[in-house]
Amino acid sequence: MTKKMELLAPAGNREKAEVAIAYGADAVYVGGKEYSLRAGAGNFSLPELESLVDYAHRAGVRVYVAVNSLLHNEDLVGLEGYLAALEEMGADAVIFSDPAVYVAAKKAAPGLELHFSTQGSLTNWQAIRFWEQMGVRRVILARELSLDEIREVRCRVNLELEVFVHGAMCISYSGRCLLSNYLTGRDANRGDCAQSCRWRYALVEEKRPGQYFPILEDERGSYILNSKDLNMLPYLPELAAAGVDSLKIEGRMKSVYYVATVVWAYRQALDAYHADPDGFSAKREWLEELDKISHRPYTTGFYFGPPGPDAQSYESGGYVRTYDFVGLVEGTQGTVSRIAVRNRISLGERLELVRPKQSPVEFTLEKMLDEEGHPVDESHANRTVFIELPVEAHRYSLLRRRSRG
């Protein structure tokens, strides 16, 4: 029987964590208020982390806590106590790259499982074996590795191998970038990246300051550092054959809608693969779901060899966006669901209902009530309405519609 690969989902806050769990994640990775590389995410205080760990464990889902920023001297104060608290609450692992975290964990939280972060840029089996000998349970491989290289690593080490399979790609693929720090003073390696690689650039000759030459003759400018998004859903058999243990979705700062949709697609695909490895092929429905989230054009990164020029998006720094997330089901009473509106909706619109572990259902919005029970023709974001849906919808089902423009 084929060993099941773990589906690991991002959780920038409690709502996203619960959505990831509802849609089928085997594990979630989160950040605390300290030491995490996503300063813009909601992140969790220690009491919030403890509550989440309890919630996830009751659902049979693991929680990995990112302690993966590059630490300065002042960051060491309180580190041992923080790690000890994570061990005490039962966090399933800590993701780290700075050896200071390793040292502190071995001293203050010796039972805490350690996962070495992709920030450490592990690209060869000897370096991975070093961390295996040091007692690390898992490594998140550098994004620069091909499937052939991963296969060789698998033959030489016994610890767990985790890889990114979906989401945004940093121009410095494994994330250790100084561009944001240099241009804005916001340190990408301490969780505050300004995504400077997505900006528009032009060429300036050293002796002609102020004269900007377009790299491409296009009024939209040039996006020479703008990497496409990763999408490896069609290649689950290749990932399994390479010996991968965990499939990681990028996106702690992405929306609830992104988390739900991507986890849904990969859950369907993984279950189908494990049920029939030899007969697996990516269904059109799964791929279409991944096209319905806000994304850049997709690429397979380094998995099948070094990326060529087509791995970059030169025409735009923005996203492809064909659908809008308009509402989240908070609860259901009979056939009527309570909807937290996230984007303006109106009667007569064609909407899609997205449900955990089930196929989406399209319907026309014919009736909507406000919180006082009065009929309304439209509702704006941050309001609550009641809608009778065409099929049963559980909490964390989503409503979306085709983008208006």
N, C-alpha and C positions, 0 to 999 in steps of 0.2 A: 504493500500500500504506500502511495506517495505521501511523504511527510507534508503536513499542512503548513503553509506559509502564513505568518501572522500579518494581519492588516492593521497598520499603525496609523492613527489619524491625529491631526493637530487639534488642539483645544486652547484657544486664546483666552477663553473665559468659561464660566460655569455653564452657560446656555449652550455654547458650542460643544463642550464636553458631553453634555447630556444628549445633544443631537447626534454627535458621532457615535455614541453608544446605542442610541435608538436605531440608527441606520446600519449597524452591524460591525462596528470596529471591534477588533480583538483587544486593542490597547490604545491608549491615548497618551500623547506627550504634552506636557504643560510647563509653564514657567512660573516661578515664584516672583514676589516683588523684588527680590534681590538675585543677582548672579545670572540672570537669564538674558539671552541674546535677542529678545524681542521687546524692547522697552515700550513700543507702541501698542502692544497687546494688552488686554485687560489684566492678565496675570492674577496670581493668587497669593493672599496672605497665608501664613501658616495655618490658622484655623480654617480658612477656606479650603486649603489643600487637604487637611485632615477630613473635612466633610466630603470632599470629592472622592478621596480614596475609599471611604466607607461606601459611598453611593456606587462607585464603579465596581468594587469587589462584590457587592451584593448582586450585581448584574453579571459577574464572572469576567470582568474586564480589568486589565492591568493598567497601572498609571506610572509613567516614567517622568521624572522631574528634571528639566534642563537646568544645569548649573554650569553652563558652557561659555560664559564670557571669559575673556582674557583678563586675569585679575591684576590689579595694581596693589601696592602695599596696603593702602587703606581698606581694600576689599577683604583682606585676610581677617580683619577684626569681626568676630562673630561667625566666621565660616564654620568652625567646628560645632558650635551650638546649633547652627542651622541644619547641618547634616545629621546631627544626632536627633533633632526633632523629626526629620524626614524618616529616619530609621524607626523611631518610636511610633509614628503614625502608621507604619506599614507600607510606605511607598515602595513600589516594586523595583525601582532602579533609579539611579542618578546618571544623567548624561553629562559628561565632562570632557574637556580637552586640556585644561591647565593642570600640570602635575601637582600643583598646590592643593587642588581638590582631592586628588588621589591620596596625598599624604594626610590631609585632614580627615578624610573618610576612614582610612585605616586606623587612625588614632581614636577618633570620637564615635565612629559608626561602623565598626568592623563587619557587621552583618549586612550592610547595605550593598546591594548589587550595583556594579559599576558598568556603564556602557561608554565606550570612548567615542567622542563626537566626530562628525565629519569635519569640524573645524580643525581637527588635528591632521587632516590631509594624509591619511594612511593610504599609500599607493603600492606597497610591496609586502610580501608575506613575512619577511624577516622582521619588519617593524611591528606587524600585527602579532607575530609570535612573541615578541618582547612583551607586549601588553598582556598576552595570554599567560605568559609565565609570571607576570606580576599579579595575576588573579582577576583580571578584567573578564567579565562574562560575555560581553558582546562588543563588536566594533561597528560603527556606522561608516561604511567605506567612502573614500573620496569619490566625488562624482566623476573624476577623470578616468576611472577604470572601465575597461571594456569587459564584455562577458567572458572572453578568453582569459583575461587576467584574473577575473573573479574565480573562474574554474581552477586556475592554478593555486590561488590562495586557499580555496576550499580543500585542495588535496594536501596542503601542508599545515593547516591549523585545525583545531577542534572547537574553538569558541564560535558563538553565533555571529552570523553576518547579516547586517541590515543595510538596505540600499534605498535611496530615493527613487520613486517610480512615477511621481506625478507632481506638477506644480511649477512655480516660477524658478528660473535658473539665474543665479548671480553670474555676472560676466567673469568673476573669479569663481569658477564653478564650485569650489568647496567653501567659498564664503569669506576667505581672509583677504579683505580688500581695504585699501587705504584711500580710495578715491573720495568717498564721502567725508572722511576726516580732513583731507587736504582742502577740499573745496568749501566745506560748510562748518567744519569743526565738530561735526557729529560723528562719533566713533562707531563704525559698523561692527567692530570687534567687541564692543561693550553694549550692543543692543539698540543702537540709535541711528541706523543707516538712513540716509536721505535718498537712496536709490539714484544717485547721480548718474549711473550708467544709462538710465532711461531718458536723460535729457537730450536736447538737440545740440549737435556740435557742428562746427565748421573749421576749416584749416586756416591757420595764421602763420605767415612766414616771419621768421625772427626779425628781419630788418624792416618789415612793413607793418608795424603795430597798428591795429585799427582797421586793417584791410582783411576782410573775411572772405575766404574762397570756399564755395560749397563743394563738398566732396562728391555729391551727386547733384546733378543739375535738376533740382526739384524744389518747388516753392515751399515744400513742407520741411525742408532741411534734411539732415543726415543723422541717422541713429546707429552709429558705427559700433556701439557697445551694447546693443539691445538684444539680449539673447531670447530665443523662443522658449516657450514653456515645454516641460518634459511630459510625455505621455507614453507609458509602457504597457498599458492594458492589453494590447493585442499579443504581447510577448511573454505572458506568464509561463508557458512551457520552457522557454529559453532561460528565464530567471530561475525556475525550479531546477533545471538541469545544471545550472552553474553552481547550485548549492546554497542559494539565498534562503535565509530563515525568516526575514521580516521585510515587508514592503511598506515603505514610509511615504506618506502623502505630505507635501509641503503645505504650509499655510496657516500658522497660528494667528496671523493678522488678517486672514481672509474672512468672508462673511459666513453666517450660519447657512445660507443657501449653498455656498461653495462646498462647505464641509458635508452637508447632507447629500448633495448631488454626486460628488466624487466618491464618497464612501459607499453610496448606494451602487454605483456602477462597478466599483472594484469588488464589492461584496458579492454581487451577482456573478461576476466573472470568476472570482476565486472559487465560489461554491461549485460552479459549473466545471471548472478545471479539476478540482479535487474529486468530483463525482465521476469524471470521465477524462482522465489526462490525455489519452490517445486521440479522443475525438474532439478535443477542444478547438474552437475557433471563436474569435471575438464577434459577438452579435452586433448587428447594426444599431439596435436599440441602446446598447451600452455606450457605443461611440457617439451616438447622437446626444445622449445625456451629457457627455463631457464637452460637447460643442455648445450646450445651452448655458454653460456658466461663462462668466466673464474671463477671457483668457487671451493670451497671445497665440499665434500659430504654433502648432505642436512640432516637437522634434524628439528624437531618441537619444540625444546627448552623445556621450562617448561609448555607449553600449556596443555599437557595431563598428567602432573605429573612430578616429578623431573627427570631430564635426567639421564640415566644410563651410563655405560661405553661406550656404542656405540655412545654417543653424541660427543666423541672425535675422532680425526684422529691420530692414533698412528704411522702410517707408514711413513708419510711425512708431512712436514710443508708447502708444495706447493699447487698448484691449479690443478684441473682437467681442461684441456683446449683442446677442440676438434675443435674449429673454430678460425680463425684469422680475425680481423677487418682490411680491406684493403683500404677502401675509403669512403668518405663522399660526397654526392651530394650537391654542392654549388649553383647550378642553372641549368636551362634547357632552351635550345633554340631549338624549334621544337622537334625533336626526339632525339637530342643529348644532353647529360648532361655533365656539367663541374664537374670533380671529383678531390677533394683534396686527394691525395694518402697518406695513413697512413702506408702501409706495401707493400713491393715489389710485383708487379703483372706482369704477363706475358701472352702473347697471347696463346690461347689454353686451359687456365685454366677454370674449372667449378666454377662459382661464384654464390652467392645468393644475390638478391636484397631485402633488407628489407625496407618496406615503412610504414609510420605512418598509423595506424588503418587498414592496409590491410595485407593479407597473403604474406609471402615471395615468390619470384619467382626465379627459378634456370635457368641459361643460360651459354653458352660457350662464353668466350671473344674472338671475332674474329677480331676486328679492334680497334685500339687505336691511337689517334693523340696527339702530344705534343702541347704546347701553340702557336707554329708557324704554326700549321696545318700539320706538317710532320708526316707520319706514323711511329710508334715505336713498337718494339716487346715487350718491357718491360719498366716499370717505377719504380723508387725507391721512398721511403717515402719522404714526404715534397715537392713533385712536383705536378704539375697540368696536367691532361690529359682530353681529350674529348672522350666519349664513347657513342655509340648508344645502348641504353638499350632496352630490349624486350617489355617493357610496360612503360607507362607514370610514371615518377618519379619526385616527388616534392622535394624541398629543404629539407635537413636533412634525405633523404633516405640514406641507408647505403649499402655498399658492403662488403661481407665476403666470406671466402672460408674455406673448411675443412683444419684443421691444417696439416702441412707437416710432423710433427714428434714430 
